[in-house]
Amino acid sequence: MNRSPSTPTLRTRLADARLCLIATPGIGARPLLDAVEGALRGGVDMVQLREKRGDDAALLDLARTLRDLCRRHGALFVVNDRIDLARTIEADGVHLGQEDAPVAAAREHLGPSVLLGVSTHDAVELRGALDDAADYVGVGSLFPTATKGRFVPVGSPELLAPLALDAEEAGVPAFGIGGLDVARAEAAAAAGFRRLALCSGILGAADPEAAARAIRSALNRPA
């Protein structure tokens, strides 16, 4: 599709993104799509689909539906791990864990314009992601988390905020992640995180829109 010169690029939109929702089925009492739409109204500007269960046909349908929902709200949409799925539905990006495909391999399959994010947990992993030219990074876990179903190294907002700052100073957006809810998001923002990514802290909230709005407000306050 041809874009006019005034249309923001994906990386320009990524640079402006502050709040990412990790859309994981089965989190919270509300239907996933209802919760995601509420969160988008509340200020989420990036959605990452994380689903490792179910068949490919159902995942494809869910990914397309979420992609279209994000487009209606002007939000970015990325897929966790699945390079093939991202290419099929023309997602805005792919998020890679430390055990997933290297950034270079994903770039080869997806082309230069698609966003590639990488999960990092320490200075070594962060340096690797920056050297590999990741477009953005996740930095965590800020607090203990059970949503990934496996052990994730846990730091703290105060310990990990300098890593996020290093990434930001290198021009790479850094999203603090892990065990966040509204109160913990406020603590992370106070520690210096400019961007955050949440799953159950928004999807499991009684009002996902209000939770997202409160977190955006915290991110807008000076650290």
C-alpha positions in Angstrom: 0.0 0.0 0.0 1.4 3.4 -0.9 1.7 5.8 2.0 1.6 9.6 1.8 4.6 11.5 3.0 2.7 12.6 6.1 1.8 9.1 7.2 3.8 8.2 10.3 6.1 5.2 9.9 5.9 2.2 12.2 9.1 3.2 13.9 7.8 6.8 14.4 4.6 5.3 16.0 6.7 3.0 18.1 8.8 5.9 19.4 5.5 7.5 20.6 4.1 4.3 22.2 4.0 4.3 26.0 1.7 1.5 27.0 1.7 -2.1 25.6 -0.9 -4.7 26.4 0.1 -8.3 26.3 -3.1 -9.9 25.0 -3.3 -13.4 26.4 -6.5 -15.5 26.2 -7.8 -16.8 29.5 -6.6 -13.9 31.7 -9.4 -12.1 33.6 -13.1 -12.7 33.6 -14.0 -10.6 30.6 -13.9 -11.9 27.0 -10.4 -11.0 25.6 -11.7 -8.8 22.8 -13.9 -6.8 25.1 -11.0 -6.3 27.5 -8.6 -5.3 24.7 -11.0 -2.8 23.3 -11.5 -1.2 26.7 -7.8 -1.0 27.2 -7.3 0.6 23.8 -9.9 3.2 24.8 -8.0 3.8 28.0 -4.7 4.6 26.3 -3.0 1.4 25.2 -1.1 2.1 22.0 0.5 -1.2 21.3 -0.9 -4.8 21.6 1.1 -8.0 21.6 -0.7 -11.2 21.1 0.8 -14.0 23.3 -0.9 -17.4 22.8 1.0 -20.6 22.8 -2.0 -23.0 22.9 -4.7 -23.9 20.5 -4.6 -24.7 16.8 -3.2 -22.5 14.1 -6.6 -21.8 12.5 -8.0 -20.4 15.7 -4.9 -18.4 16.4 -4.9 -17.0 12.9 -8.5 -15.8 13.3 -7.7 -14.2 16.7 -4.7 -12.5 15.3 -6.6 -11.0 12.4 -9.4 -9.8 14.7 -6.9 -8.2 17.1 -5.0 -6.6 14.2 -8.2 -5.1 12.8 -9.2 -3.8 16.3 -5.8 -2.2 16.8 -6.0 -0.5 13.4 -9.4 1.0 14.2 -7.9 2.5 17.4 -4.6 3.6 15.7 -2.5 1.1 17.8 0.4 -1.1 16.8 -0.1 -4.8 16.7 2.7 -7.4 17.2 2.7 -11.1 17.5 4.7 -13.1 20.1 7.2 -15.6 18.6 5.3 -16.5 15.4 7.2 -15.0 12.5 5.0 -17.0 10.0 1.8 -15.7 11.5 3.0 -12.2 11.5 3.9 -12.4 7.9 0.6 -14.0 6.9 -1.6 -11.3 8.6 0.8 -8.4 7.9 1.3 -7.6 11.6 3.3 -4.5 12.5 5.9 -6.6 14.3 7.1 -9.7 16.1 8.3 -10.0 19.7 11.0 -12.5 20.3 12.1 -14.1 23.5 15.7 -15.2 24.3 14.9 -18.7 23.2 13.2 -17.7 19.9 14.6 -17.0 16.5 17.5 -14.5 16.3 16.6 -10.9 15.2 18.6 -11.3 12.0 16.7 -14.4 10.9 13.4 -12.7 11.7 14.4 -9.7 9.7 15.3 -11.9 6.8 11.9 -13.4 6.7 9.9 -10.2 7.5 11.8 -7.5 5.7 13.2 -4.2 6.9 10.0 -2.3 7.8 8.5 -4.8 10.3 9.1 -4.0 14.0 11.2 -6.6 16.0 11.2 -6.6 19.8 13.3 -8.7 22.1 12.8 -9.6 25.8 15.8 -8.8 28.0 16.5 -9.5 31.6 20.0 -8.2 32.2 22.8 -6.0 30.8 24.2 -8.8 28.6 20.9 -9.6 27.0 20.2 -5.9 26.5 23.5 -5.4 24.8 22.9 -8.3 22.5 19.5 -7.0 21.5 20.9 -3.5 20.8 23.8 -5.1 18.8 21.3 -7.1 16.8 19.4 -3.9 15.9 16.2 -4.7 17.7 13.6 -2.0 17.2 12.4 -2.1 20.9 13.1 -4.2 24.0 11.2 -5.5 27.0 13.1 -5.1 30.3 12.1 -7.3 33.2 10.8 -8.9 35.1 10.2 -5.9 37.4 8.1 -8.1 39.8 7.3 -11.8 40.1 5.0 -12.9 37.4 3.0 -16.1 36.8 1.6 -15.3 33.3 4.4 -16.8 31.3 4.1 -20.2 33.0 7.9 -20.5 33.5 10.6 -19.0 35.6 11.6 -15.5 34.6 14.5 -13.7 36.3 13.1 -11.0 38.7 14.8 -7.7 39.4 13.1 -4.6 40.6 12.1 -1.2 39.0 15.1 0.5 40.6 17.6 -2.1 39.5 16.3 -2.4 35.9 15.4 1.2 35.2 19.1 2.0 34.3 19.0 -0.7 31.6 15.8 0.9 30.1 17.5 4.3 30.2 20.6 2.8 28.3 18.3 1.5 25.6 16.3 4.8 25.4 19.6 6.7 25.1 20.6 4.4 22.2 17.3 5.3 20.5 15.6 2.0 21.3 12.2 2.1 23.1 12.3 0.0 26.3 9.1 -1.3 28.0 9.3 -2.4 31.6 7.4 -5.6 32.1 6.6 -8.3 34.6 4.1 -8.6 37.5 2.7 -5.1 37.0 -0.7 -3.8 38.2 -1.7 -0.2 38.6 0.1 0.4 41.9 3.3 -1.4 40.7 3.1 0.5 37.4 3.1 3.7 39.3 6.2 2.5 41.2 7.9 1.6 37.9 7.1 5.0 36.4 8.5 6.7 39.5 11.7 4.7 39.2 12.2 6.1 35.7 10.5 3.8 33.2 8.9 5.8 30.4 7.1 2.8 28.9 5.4 -0.3 30.4 3.9 -3.5 29.2 1.2 -5.3 31.1 -0.9 -8.4 30.9 -3.1 -9.4 33.9 -2.7 -6.0 35.4 -5.0 -4.7 32.7 -6.8 -7.8 31.4 -7.6 -9.0 34.9 -8.8 -5.6 36.2 -12.4 -5.0 36.9 -12.3 -2.2 34.4 -9.5 -2.6 31.8 -10.2 0.9 30.4 -9.8 2.5 33.8 -6.7 0.5 34.6 -5.1 1.5 31.3 -6.0 5.1 31.8 -4.5 5.2 35.3 -1.3 3.7 34.1 -1.0 6.2 31.3 -1.5 8.9 33.8 1.3 7.6 35.9 3.6 7.4 32.9 2.8 11.1 32.1 4.0 12.2 35.6 7.6 13.2 36.0 9.8 10.4 37.3 
